[in-house]
């Protein structure tokens, strides 16, 4: 069904991304409003989450909407065999927009095709995580003052990491140079390398992860090796600690360089790095609130002008 769903970040043009960043900046200035009073936002999480679910729910709550949903499908009729289609049809009777995380690649696309109300993809398997990408783009813009022409290093699990797949897709509008650092088992999939070539995105693959290699990074995007995506746990054990960012590796970093991580962190970034000016992952997670306020509003037809002219701001 045609609606305002967000399944993949590929849907957004350069102009639309910049527009949503402008909207998120408005919410950063004043997150508490009554713009969504009377609306209901459903959050359906078939996979665990801390940041995505809580920031979507906070986004809705701070805009005056009510939130329904579940964080664990085991407490729903999913366990009795209810299909995803029927679940979506039921929830669309109660809510105005559905935020859904699912473990299956393609689940968000399917849900958007059967749903009469917008679906916001909060992560589908190893495929896409478009709302994370909007907060990543907002954060990159906030820290670099631009999105164009940046050196972006992606480190860790580039095979299953839906956040890096989404980010790469969105950055096609902004002439980046990507640097991929991953073990062979978790290398960037051929599909995305082909995507880079088709869209004129420069990329370099590295094996080393040291101060020299990352010295020209503007953004160092660390990712977790995701245990839950491995069928062979021996393979997980072999690769899980291969790329650990240590404080002394920042000795040659550019002054503007920021370390991002979608979180949760397991063992990718030494804790002492949190105290350095390069660490930006907690602010990044905070930006999830503003970016998701923008995405919910956009899905419900609320425009940037509506936000700028909004008289419902609560101090
Ligand atoms: N970044 C992210 O998706 O975190 P959660 O899994 O906690 O939602």
Boltz pocket constraint, residues with backbone or C-beta under 6 A from the ligand:
constraints:
  - pocket:
      binder: B
      contacts: [[A, 48], [A, 49], [A, 50], [A, 51], [A, 52], [A, 53], [A, 122], [A, 123], [A, 132], [A, 262], [A, 263], [A, 264]]
      max_distance: 6.0
